[in-house]
């Protein structure tokens, strides 16, 4: 538990540093966009502002996840980071849609908008450096945490978009290619949509308590039924609470009318099996003998009688 809290403290510090960096980037880019008349710089600033909001959400969720459990909140706030990841990834989709709309509108304007390419390039360069530092701070925490991954996705995609803005600023300055500003905005937005869609689907699956893609329930049932003394496992639910916890709930059909102590031994065997082979670390198993219930692997409780 101590290691877990220490890791969360490090995540919190990394997020605070990146929040300050992105506030500085956003202010600089908004001022620069107004002076230079650059849409791609303004869209990059908007994306950076969404980074600040995303990082704040991630930071709050990280702190909430450390709170103790209570009788009313028996899981504490373990889902807070998943919810934060979902909100952040969804925000990226909406921001991207808005960027495409603005870019297309600018693209078809009849008047040519003059853009100060040098100022755009300098500010994009500043954003690349600041976002690069932010990416390095968050990356080490993003591998096994969806919340930190959503923050990392915001920062990494913004660093890439700043690279695109830098290239655009140079092209506008040296070759007067003014339409490149709108084109880059669309390319950045399309990239963001593609990058965030998978995370939206993954976090939505966790929030809806869908079976994790890493668990094949049919294979699990065959493996459990192969344990001597167990005929089958039915009425199964497998879900993911957060990044680190997979839960299994099910009814075990026992071959014989054994003692509670003997049933406990079988349950321990099942727990060990699903932990080692399927990564499931929390089990709630109901041993049964001679019970006349639905033996289906997944029972439709909407039409049935539930438990």
C-alpha positions as CSV (number, residue, x, y, z in Angstrom):
1,X,0.0,0.0,0.0
2,X,2.9,2.3,0.8
3,X,4.4,1.8,-2.7
4,X,1.0,2.5,-4.2
5,X,0.6,5.8,-2.3
6,X,4.2,6.8,-3.2
7,X,3.5,6.1,-6.9
8,X,0.3,8.2,-6.7
9,X,2.2,11.0,-5.1
10,X,4.8,11.0,-7.9
11,X,1.9,11.0,-10.5
12,X,0.4,14.0,-8.7
13,X,3.7,16.0,-8.7
14,X,4.2,15.2,-12.4
15,X,0.6,16.4,-13.2
16,X,1.1,19.7,-11.2
17,X,4.3,20.5,-13.2
18,X,2.6,19.8,-16.5
19,X,-0.4,21.9,-15.6
20,X,1.8,25.0,-14.9
21,X,3.7,24.4,-18.2
22,X,0.5,24.1,-20.2
23,X,-1.0,27.3,-18.7
24,X,2.1,29.1,-19.8
25,X,1.9,27.7,-23.3
26,X,-1.8,28.5,-23.6
27,X,-1.4,32.2,-22.6
28,X,1.6,32.6,-25.0
29,X,-0.2,31.0,-27.9
30,X,-3.5,32.9,-27.5
31,X,-1.7,36.2,-27.5
32,X,0.6,35.1,-30.4
33,X,-2.4,33.9,-32.4
34,X,-4.2,37.2,-32.0
35,X,-1.1,39.1,-33.1
36,X,-0.1,36.8,-35.9
37,X,-3.7,36.1,-37.1
38,X,-2.9,32.3,-37.2
39,X,-5.7,29.8,-37.0
40,X,-3.4,26.8,-36.5
41,X,-1.8,28.6,-33.6
42,X,-5.2,29.4,-32.1
43,X,-6.3,25.8,-32.5
44,X,-3.1,24.7,-30.9
45,X,-3.8,27.1,-28.0
46,X,-7.3,25.7,-27.7
47,X,-5.9,22.2,-27.6
48,X,-3.4,23.3,-24.9
49,X,-6.3,24.8,-22.9
50,X,-8.1,21.4,-23.1
51,X,-4.8,19.9,-21.9
52,X,-4.9,22.1,-18.8
53,X,-8.5,21.0,-18.1
54,X,-7.6,17.3,-18.8
55,X,-4.6,17.5,-16.5
56,X,-6.7,19.1,-13.7
57,X,-9.3,16.4,-14.0
58,X,-6.5,13.7,-14.0
59,X,-5.0,15.3,-10.9
60,X,-8.3,15.5,-9.0
61,X,-9.1,11.9,-9.9
62,X,-5.6,10.8,-8.8
63,X,-6.1,12.4,-5.4
64,X,-9.7,10.9,-5.1
65,X,-8.4,7.4,-5.8
66,X,-6.3,7.6,-2.6
67,X,-9.2,8.2,-0.3
68,X,-10.2,5.4,2.2
69,X,-13.2,3.2,1.7
70,X,-16.3,3.7,3.8
71,X,-19.5,1.7,4.4
72,X,-21.2,4.0,1.9
73,X,-18.4,3.9,-0.6
74,X,-17.0,0.4,-0.3
75,X,-14.8,0.7,-3.4
76,X,-13.7,4.2,-2.4
77,X,-13.1,6.4,-5.5
78,X,-11.3,3.7,-7.5
79,X,-13.3,4.5,-10.6
80,X,-12.4,8.2,-10.5
81,X,-9.4,7.8,-12.7
82,X,-11.4,5.7,-15.3
83,X,-14.0,8.4,-15.4
84,X,-11.3,11.1,-15.8
85,X,-9.8,9.2,-18.7
86,X,-13.2,8.9,-20.4
87,X,-14.0,12.6,-19.9
88,X,-10.5,13.6,-21.2
89,X,-10.7,11.3,-24.3
90,X,-14.3,12.4,-25.1
91,X,-13.2,16.1,-24.8
92,X,-10.5,15.5,-27.4
93,X,-13.2,14.2,-29.8
94,X,-15.3,17.4,-29.4
95,X,-12.3,19.7,-29.6
96,X,-11.2,18.0,-32.8
97,X,-14.6,18.4,-34.4
98,X,-14.6,22.1,-33.6
99,X,-11.1,22.5,-35.0
100,X,-12.2,20.9,-38.3
101,X,-15.3,23.2,-38.5
102,X,-13.1,26.4,-37.9
103,X,-10.5,25.3,-40.4
104,X,-12.9,24.6,-43.2
105,X,-14.6,27.9,-42.6
106,X,-11.3,29.7,-42.9
107,X,-10.3,27.7,-45.9
108,X,-13.3,28.9,-47.9
109,X,-13.0,32.6,-46.9
110,X,-12.7,34.8,-50.0
111,X,-10.3,37.3,-48.4
112,X,-6.7,36.1,-48.0
113,X,-5.7,36.1,-44.3
114,X,-2.2,37.2,-43.8
115,X,-0.3,35.2,-41.2
116,X,2.9,36.2,-39.4
117,X,4.7,32.9,-40.0
118,X,7.8,33.8,-38.0
119,X,5.9,34.5,-34.8
120,X,3.9,31.3,-35.4
121,X,7.1,29.3,-35.7
122,X,8.7,30.8,-32.6
123,X,5.6,30.1,-30.4
124,X,5.2,26.6,-31.9
125,X,8.9,26.0,-31.0
126,X,8.2,27.1,-27.4
127,X,5.2,24.8,-27.2
128,X,7.2,21.8,-28.5
129,X,9.8,22.3,-25.8
130,X,7.3,22.8,-23.0
131,X,5.1,19.9,-24.2
132,X,8.1,17.7,-24.7
133,X,9.0,18.2,-21.0
134,X,5.4,17.5,-20.0
135,X,5.3,14.3,-22.1
136,X,8.5,13.0,-20.4
137,X,7.0,13.7,-17.0
138,X,3.8,11.8,-17.7
139,X,5.0,9.0,-20.0
140,X,6.5,6.9,-17.2
141,X,3.1,6.8,-15.4
142,X,1.0,6.2,-18.5
143,X,1.8,2.5,-19.3
144,X,-0.6,0.9,-16.8
145,X,-3.0,3.7,-16.0
146,X,-5.8,4.9,-18.3
147,X,-6.1,8.2,-16.5
148,X,-2.4,9.1,-17.0
149,X,-2.6,7.7,-20.5
150,X,-5.4,10.1,-21.4
151,X,-3.3,13.0,-20.0
152,X,-0.3,11.6,-22.0
153,X,-2.4,11.5,-25.1
154,X,-3.4,15.1,-24.7
155,X,0.2,16.2,-24.3
156,X,1.8,14.0,-26.9
157,X,-0.8,14.9,-29.6
158,X,-0.3,18.6,-28.7
159,X,3.4,18.3,-29.1
160,X,2.9,16.7,-32.5
161,X,0.4,19.5,-33.5
162,X,3.0,22.1,-32.4
163,X,5.5,20.5,-34.8
164,X,2.9,20.8,-37.6
165,X,2.3,24.4,-36.7
166,X,6.0,25.1,-36.7
167,X,6.4,23.6,-40.2
168,X,3.3,25.6,-41.3
169,X,4.7,28.8,-39.9
170,X,8.0,28.4,-41.8
171,X,6.1,27.5,-45.1
172,X,3.9,30.6,-44.7
173,X,6.9,32.8,-44.1
174,X,9.2,31.6,-46.8
175,X,6.7,30.5,-49.5
176,X,3.5,32.5,-48.6
177,X,1.5,29.4,-48.6
178,X,-1.4,30.8,-46.5
179,X,-3.8,27.9,-47.0
180,X,-1.4,25.5,-45.2
181,X,-2.6,27.0,-41.9
182,X,-6.1,25.6,-42.4
183,X,-4.9,22.3,-43.8
184,X,-2.7,21.7,-40.8
185,X,-5.6,22.4,-38.5
186,X,-7.6,19.7,-40.2
187,X,-4.8,17.2,-40.2
188,X,-4.1,17.8,-36.5
189,X,-7.8,17.4,-35.7
190,X,-8.1,14.1,-37.7
191,X,-5.1,12.7,-35.8
192,X,-6.7,13.6,-32.5
193,X,-9.9,11.9,-33.4
194,X,-8.1,8.7,-34.3
195,X,-5.8,8.8,-31.3
196,X,-8.6,9.4,-28.7
197,X,-11.3,7.0,-30.1
198,X,-9.7,3.8,-28.8
199,X,-9.3,5.2,-25.3
200,X,-13.0,6.4,-25.3
201,X,-14.1,2.9,-26.2
202,X,-11.8,1.2,-23.6
203,X,-12.9,3.5,-20.8
204,X,-16.5,3.2,-21.8
205,X,-16.2,-0.6,-21.7
206,X,-14.9,-0.4,-18.1
207,X,-17.6,2.0,-17.0
208,X,-20.3,-0.2,-18.6
209,X,-18.7,-3.2,-16.8
210,X,-18.2,-5.1,-20.0
211,X,-15.9,-8.2,-19.9
212,X,-12.3,-7.1,-20.4
213,X,-10.9,-8.1,-23.8
214,X,-8.1,-9.9,-22.1
215,X,-10.5,-12.5,-20.6
216,X,-12.1,-15.2,-22.7
217,X,-15.1,-16.3,-20.5
218,X,-15.6,-19.6,-22.3
219,X,-12.0,-20.6,-21.9
220,X,-12.2,-19.6,-18.2
221,X,-15.3,-21.8,-17.7
222,X,-13.6,-24.8,-19.3
223,X,-10.5,-24.3,-17.1
224,X,-12.5,-24.0,-13.9
225,X,-14.6,-27.1,-14.8
226,X,-11.4,-29.1,-15.3
227,X,-10.7,-28.8,-11.6
228,X,-11.6,-32.1,-9.9
229,X,-14.8,-31.7,-7.8
230,X,-16.3,-28.9,-9.9
231,X,-18.8,-29.7,-12.6
232,X,-19.2,-26.2,-14.0
233,X,-19.2,-22.5,-13.4
234,X,-22.3,-20.5,-14.4
235,X,-24.0,-17.2,-13.9
236,X,-20.6,-15.6,-14.5
237,X,-19.8,-11.8,-14.4
238,X,-16.3,-10.6,-15.2
239,X,-15.6,-6.8,-15.0
240,X,-12.8,-4.4,-14.5
241,X,-13.0,-2.0,-11.6
242,X,-9.9,0.1,-12.5
243,X,-6.6,-0.3,-14.3
244,X,-5.3,-2.8,-11.7
245,X,-8.4,-4.8,-10.6
246,X,-10.3,-7.5,-12.5
247,X,-13.3,-9.1,-10.7
248,X,-15.0,-12.4,-11.2
249,X,-18.4,-13.4,-9.8
250,X,-20.0,-16.8,-10.4
251,X,-21.8,-19.9,-9.2
252,X,-19.8,-23.1,-8.8
253,X,-21.6,-26.4,-9.4
254,X,-19.9,-29.0,-7.1
255,X,-19.8,-32.7,-8.0
256,X,-20.5,-33.9,-4.4
257,X,-22.2,-32.6,-1.2
258,X,-19.0,-31.7,0.6
259,X,-18.2,-29.8,3.7
260,X,-17.7,-26.0,3.9
261,X,-14.0,-26.6,4.5
262,X,-13.6,-28.8,1.4
263,X,-15.6,-26.2,-0.7
264,X,-13.2,-23.5,0.6
265,X,-10.2,-25.6,-0.8
266,X,-11.9,-25.8,-4.2
267,X,-12.6,-22.0,-4.2
268,X,-9.0,-21.4,-3.4
269,X,-8.0,-23.5,-6.4
270,X,-10.3,-21.5,-8.6
271,X,-8.9,-18.2,-7.3
272,X,-5.4,-19.3,-8.0
273,X,-6.3,-20.5,-11.5
274,X,-8.0,-17.4,-12.6
275,X,-5.3,-15.2,-11.1
276,X,-2.5,-17.0,-12.9
277,X,-4.2,-17.7,-16.2
278,X,-6.6,-14.7,-16.6
279,X,-5.2,-12.0,-14.4
280,X,-8.3,-11.8,-12.2
281,X,-7.4,-10.8,-8.7
282,X,-10.8,-10.6,-7.0
283,X,-13.3,-13.4,-6.9
284,X,-16.7,-13.9,-5.3
285,X,-17.8,-17.5,-5.8
286,X,-21.0,-19.2,-4.7
287,X,-20.6,-23.0,-4.2
288,X,-23.7,-25.0,-5.0
289,X,-24.8,-28.7,-4.9
290,X,-28.1,-29.9,-6.3
291,X,-29.5,-26.4,-6.9
292,X,-32.0,-26.2,-9.7
293,X,-31.0,-22.9,-11.3
294,X,-30.0,-21.8,-14.8
295,X,-26.7,-23.4,-15.6
296,X,-25.9,-21.0,-18.5
297,X,-22.5,-19.4,-18.5
298,X,-24.2,-16.0,-18.8
299,X,-27.7,-15.7,-17.4
300,X,-30.0,-13.0,-18.9
301,X,-31.3,-11.4,-15.7
302,X,-33.7,-9.1,-17.6
303,X,-35.8,-12.1,-18.7
304,X,-34.9,-14.4,-15.8
305,X,-35.2,-14.2,-12.1
306,X,-31.7,-12.9,-11.4
307,X,-29.8,-14.5,-8.5
